[in-house]
């Protein structure tokens, strides 16, 4: 369900074992340089980018640049993608990168991308080695909050990306979840930004509630067989609740037990009927909602937010993020992204 064991997945699969996982396909997430080359090969719209080797060259390149996105190739977690406003504003971030990479600071490859204007959207699909499973899910994310729609037909810009990637996934014998991030511009051109070759987090926390035949879906994907996904509702949503206190402390979280399935913990412990977020995560609990109407869905999120409590547990920003997603949905519909 995660990346990092792609070689083992491929090995076991060749030995005849039934294995769920991206396998060799995980390189599409790890190796951003490779993904950019594939985007060119399959003739998808390509964001303008530069590949820079080493921190010193990166500094020289950025001195007179503005409005860029900077990503690290290959190793995730060492550096999150960050928005580069200008050199003066980012000099301390570059200092941190240089320190973090240590003796390898002049060997790492950086992907420096131009900023694109448009609507950010993405698909969240399953692939069984041959094709994407239906019905599809695609949606909008903001600060890890998410609203998605289940559909039998992806909107054309999103479908174009999925169709172009399909032969690549077939060649890699990809069997698992795959998510994309793309920018659709005013001319309805989709620019693929990133791929997630594993379960998207925290979105995937809702899958066991949102998919009625979840076990069958996972098993048949592992076997390379076709299966229809039996979604509970037309729309799905997830919103994480934040707590800085939870980073260093156990956090008691209280809610009516009848709503237990609407609250998904990152890491939790239970003592009798009392729930605790295990210290270490600043987003200890997530609200999930499944509904057939957008307005009703948002109303349920607001209601469930009021039912849960915990020291320093915050939701104001996240709810604001969901309204930002609402705006993205409206803008997307003007670009042919029917929702």
Helices and strands as residue ranges (DSSP letters): H 6-14, G 23-26, H 27-30, H 32-41, E 49-53, H 55-62, E 66-72, E 82-86, H 87-101, G 102-104, E 109-114, E 119-128, E 136-142, E 145-151, H 156-171, E 175-184, E 190-196, G 203-206, H 207-210, H 214-222, E 235-241, G 245-247, E 251-253, G 257-262, E 263-265, E 268-271, E 274-277, E 285-291, H 294-307, H 316-333
